[in-house]
């Protein structure tokens, strides 16, 4: 087993754990922590796919990572626009 295999397995475990916790109602699936978990897990799986390429798995994981990343960017932009004017000190 290579480091890439281990990264892929950690990615799978990360996504499954995040999904389980969200399904149990302990994590908001639209929240930044859940999206970060999905992005990290999918990215680790994509890393493993660089060594043992599989087109369909790559498409699924790239889409998974992209959707999570878009969600994280939207949250960040929302936070930036709702901060209001900066106060000194």
N, C-alpha and C positions, 0 to 999 in steps of 0.2 A: 504494500500500500504506500502510495506516494503522499507527499505533502498536499498535492493538488486534490487527491482523493479525500484526504482528511478535511481540507477546506470545503469541499462539496458536501461532505457528510455534516459538517458543522452548519453549513448553510441550510440544508434540509431540516436539521433539528431546530434551527432558529425559526424558520418559517412555520413549521408545525407547532412549535411551542407558542409562538405568537398567535397563531390561529386558534389554538385550544384555549388560551387565556381570553382572547376576544370573544370566543363563542360562549364561554362561561360568564361573560358579562363583567370581567374584571379589567378589561382594557378596551378603550374606545377605538373601534377599528378605523375611525377617521382622524384620530389624534396623532400628533407627531411621534410619540413613542412607538405606536403600532406601525406607522409608515416607515420609521427608521429601521425597525426590526425586519420588515418585509424587504426594504432596500438592501440591507446588509446581507440577509440570507440569500436573496437572488444574486447579489454581486459575488458572493462566495461560490455559489453554484456555477455562475458564468466563468469564474476563474478556473474552476475544475474542468469546465468544458473546453478550455483552451488547449488542454492536453489530450482529451478524448472527445473530439467534436461529435455532436449530434445536432443536426439542423433543427428538428422540431423542439428539442429541449432548449436549445439556444433561443429560439423565437419566444417560447413561453417565458423563460427567465428574463430575457431582455424586456419583454412587455411588462412583466411583473415589476422589475426594477424601475422602468420608465414611469409607470403609473404611480408607484410609491414616491419617486422623485418629484413628479409634478405636484403631488399632494403636499409634500414637504415644502416645495417652493411657494405654493399658494398660502400655506400657513405662515411662512416667513414674511411674505409680502403683506398679508393681512395684519400681522403684528407690527410691521414697520409703519403701515398707513394709519393704524389706530393708536399710535403712541402719542400723537399730539405734539405741540411745540415743546422743544427742549427748554428746560428751565436751568438757569445758571446755578452752579454750586453744588 
